Amino acid sequence: MNKYEIIIYWSEIDNAYIAEVPELAGCMADGKTYSEALENAEIIINEWIETAESLGREVPEPHGKLMYA
């Protein structure tokens, strides 16, 4: 279980729920349901971290709730 903030919203254009992880640049997922978007976000967060580590890039520490969205 990750501690990064995940923002989930419905996108009419994509006809799907979008899950964004603001603390990890470009990290987002989608799903046909809210739950699927959340589950996919957890997978993508892990993949984002693995990729950053394999490239020797810094992985930001989770800060929890952000003051903006």
Residue frames as a rotation matrix with the C-alpha (Angstrom) as fourth column:
MET 1
0.585 0.811 0.000 0.00
0.811 -0.585 0.000 0.00
0.000 0.000 -1.000 0.00
ASN 2
-0.434 -0.726 0.533 1.44
0.734 -0.628 -0.258 3.31
0.522 0.279 0.806 -1.08
LYS 3
-0.048 0.364 -0.930 1.04
0.840 -0.490 -0.235 6.55
-0.541 -0.792 -0.282 0.82
TYR 4
-0.961 -0.274 0.047 0.95
0.246 -0.759 0.603 8.86
-0.130 0.591 0.796 -2.18
GLU 5
-0.274 0.888 -0.369 -2.12
-0.265 -0.438 -0.859 11.00
-0.925 -0.138 0.355 -2.73
ILE 6
-0.846 0.134 0.516 -4.31
0.519 0.434 0.737 9.74
-0.125 0.891 -0.436 -5.58
ILE 7
-0.480 0.711 -0.514 -6.87
-0.486 -0.704 -0.518 12.04
-0.730 0.001 0.683 -7.19
ILE 8
-0.786 0.297 0.543 -9.65
0.552 0.733 0.398 10.21
-0.280 0.613 -0.739 -9.03
TYR 9
-0.327 0.709 -0.625 -12.19
-0.441 -0.700 -0.563 11.86
-0.836 0.091 0.541 -11.31
TRP 10
0.237 0.511 0.826 -14.52
0.594 0.597 -0.540 10.96
-0.769 0.619 -0.161 -14.17
SER 11
-0.656 -0.461 -0.598 -13.42
-0.245 -0.620 0.746 11.99
-0.714 0.635 0.293 -17.66
GLU 12
0.482 0.876 -0.004 -16.20
-0.188 0.099 -0.977 12.34
-0.856 0.471 0.212 -20.23
ILE 13
0.346 -0.426 -0.836 -13.60
-0.934 -0.237 -0.266 12.60
-0.085 0.873 -0.480 -23.01
ASP 14
-0.676 -0.708 -0.203 -11.97
-0.710 0.700 -0.078 9.29
0.197 0.092 -0.976 -22.05
ASN 15
0.362 0.896 -0.258 -15.21
-0.652 0.441 0.617 7.70
0.666 -0.056 0.744 -20.85
ALA 16
0.206 -0.391 -0.897 -13.26
0.563 0.797 -0.218 6.42
0.800 -0.460 0.385 -17.85
TYR 17
0.988 -0.058 -0.145 -12.18
0.103 -0.456 0.884 7.27
-0.117 -0.888 -0.444 -14.33
ILE 18
0.353 -0.914 0.202 -8.73
0.083 -0.184 -0.979 8.88
0.932 0.362 0.011 -14.25
ALA 19
0.897 -0.183 -0.402 -6.41
0.422 0.087 0.902 8.43
-0.131 -0.979 0.155 -11.26
GLU 20
0.484 -0.747 0.455 -3.57
-0.027 -0.533 -0.846 10.96
0.874 0.397 -0.278 -10.99
VAL 21
0.582 -0.442 -0.683 -0.65
0.810 0.233 0.539 10.82
-0.078 -0.866 0.493 -8.55
PRO 22
0.957 -0.071 0.282 0.49
0.020 -0.952 -0.306 14.47
0.290 0.299 -0.909 -8.33
GLU 23
0.648 -0.741 0.175 3.68
-0.489 -0.230 0.841 13.75
-0.583 -0.631 -0.511 -6.36
LEU 24
-0.193 -0.677 0.710 5.02
0.314 0.643 0.699 11.45
-0.930 0.358 0.088 -9.10
ALA 25
-0.290 0.042 -0.956 5.40
-0.643 -0.748 0.162 13.37
-0.709 0.662 0.244 -12.36
GLY 26
-0.418 0.182 -0.890 3.31
-0.868 0.209 0.450 11.88
0.268 0.961 0.071 -15.15
CYS 27
-0.998 0.038 -0.051 2.01
0.053 0.942 -0.332 9.04
0.036 -0.334 -0.942 -12.98
MET 28
-0.311 0.950 0.009 -1.61
-0.865 -0.280 -0.416 8.31
-0.393 -0.137 0.909 -13.82
ALA 29
-0.966 0.131 0.222 -3.93
0.188 0.946 0.263 5.42
-0.176 0.296 -0.939 -14.61
ASP 30
-0.461 0.880 -0.119 -7.50
-0.870 -0.421 0.256 4.89
0.175 0.221 0.960 -15.68
GLY 31
-0.959 0.217 0.179 -10.30
0.164 0.948 -0.273 2.40
-0.230 -0.233 -0.945 -15.26
LYS 32
-0.546 0.830 0.116 -13.89
0.221 0.009 0.975 1.68
0.808 0.558 -0.188 -16.23
THR 33
0.645 0.703 -0.299 -14.87
0.481 -0.070 0.874 1.96
0.594 -0.708 -0.383 -12.55
TYR 34
0.655 -0.365 0.662 -13.61
-0.639 -0.735 0.226 4.02
0.404 -0.571 -0.715 -9.63
SER 35
0.724 -0.334 0.603 -12.25
-0.318 0.614 0.722 0.87
-0.612 -0.715 0.338 -7.99
GLU 36
0.704 -0.463 0.539 -10.48
0.698 0.590 -0.405 -0.25
-0.131 0.661 0.739 -11.16
ALA 37
0.615 -0.478 0.628 -8.83
0.027 -0.783 -0.622 3.17
0.788 0.399 -0.469 -11.54
LEU 38
0.637 -0.354 0.685 -7.61
-0.771 -0.287 0.568 3.00
-0.004 -0.890 -0.456 -7.94
GLU 39
0.729 -0.346 0.590 -6.29
0.126 0.916 0.381 -0.54
-0.673 -0.204 0.711 -8.38
ASN 40
0.665 -0.475 0.576 -4.50
0.689 0.094 -0.719 0.45
0.288 0.875 0.390 -11.60
ALA 41
0.681 -0.410 0.607 -3.03
-0.407 -0.901 -0.152 3.52
0.609 -0.143 -0.780 -9.88
GLU 42
0.697 -0.425 0.577 -1.47
-0.492 0.301 0.817 1.30
-0.521 -0.854 0.001 -7.21
ILE 43
0.637 -0.458 0.619 0.15
0.642 0.760 -0.099 -0.82
-0.426 0.461 0.779 -9.93
ILE 44
0.627 -0.362 0.689 1.41
0.458 -0.544 -0.703 2.23
0.630 0.757 -0.176 -11.82
ILE 45
0.793 -0.374 0.482 2.85
-0.594 -0.650 0.474 3.80
0.136 -0.662 -0.737 -8.65
ASN 46
0.599 -0.580 0.553 4.93
-0.029 0.674 0.738 0.67
-0.801 -0.457 0.387 -8.05
GLU 47
0.512 -0.389 0.765 6.05
0.851 0.348 -0.393 0.59
-0.113 0.853 0.510 -11.69
TRP 48
0.810 -0.196 0.553 6.88
0.000 -0.942 -0.334 4.32
0.586 0.271 -0.763 -11.60
ILE 49
0.720 -0.533 0.445 9.06
-0.619 -0.204 0.758 3.81
-0.314 -0.821 -0.477 -8.50
GLU 50
0.524 -0.520 0.675 10.79
0.384 0.851 0.358 0.72
-0.760 0.071 0.646 -9.95
THR 51
0.620 -0.256 0.742 11.57
0.730 -0.158 -0.665 2.58
0.288 0.954 0.089 -13.18
ALA 52
0.817 -0.309 0.486 12.90
-0.360 -0.933 0.014 5.65
0.449 -0.187 -0.874 -11.37
GLU 53
0.636 -0.590 0.497 15.12
-0.431 0.262 0.863 3.51
-0.639 -0.764 -0.088 -9.15
SER 54
0.513 -0.442 0.736 16.45
0.658 0.753 -0.006 1.50
-0.552 0.487 0.677 -12.10
LEU 55
0.566 -0.274 0.778 17.38
0.578 -0.541 -0.611 4.77
0.589 0.795 -0.148 -13.84
GLY 56
-0.389 -0.762 -0.518 19.03
0.897 -0.185 -0.402 6.12
0.210 -0.621 0.755 -10.68
ARG 57
-0.380 0.345 0.858 16.46
-0.002 -0.928 0.373 8.90
0.925 0.140 0.353 -10.29
GLU 58
-0.979 0.029 0.203 15.20
-0.205 -0.198 -0.959 10.25
0.012 -0.980 0.200 -7.01
VAL 59
-0.309 0.920 -0.240 11.84
0.587 0.383 0.713 8.96
0.748 0.080 -0.659 -5.75
PRO 60
-0.445 0.175 0.878 9.95
-0.495 -0.865 -0.078 11.67
0.747 -0.470 0.471 -3.85
GLU 61
-0.951 0.197 -0.240 8.76
0.308 0.496 -0.812 10.84
-0.041 -0.846 -0.532 -0.35
PRO 62
-0.146 0.961 0.233 4.95
0.684 -0.072 0.726 10.90
0.715 0.266 -0.647 -0.04
HIS 63
-0.946 -0.176 0.273 3.67
-0.023 -0.803 -0.596 14.05
0.324 -0.570 0.755 1.65
GLY 64
-0.533 0.823 -0.197 0.03
0.705 0.303 -0.641 13.06
-0.468 -0.480 -0.742 2.02
LYS 65
0.473 0.862 0.182 -2.74
0.834 -0.372 -0.407 15.53
-0.283 0.344 -0.895 1.32
LEU 66
-0.611 -0.649 0.454 -1.65
0.772 -0.615 0.161 18.37
0.175 0.449 0.876 -0.89
MET 67
-0.466 0.403 -0.788 -2.84
0.313 -0.758 -0.573 21.93
-0.828 -0.513 0.227 -0.43
TYR 68
-0.230 0.378 -0.897 -3.93
-0.827 -0.562 -0.025 22.14
-0.513 0.736 0.442 -4.07
ALA 69
-0.142 0.193 0.971 -5.44
0.331 0.934 -0.137 19.89
-0.933 0.302 -0.196 -6.71
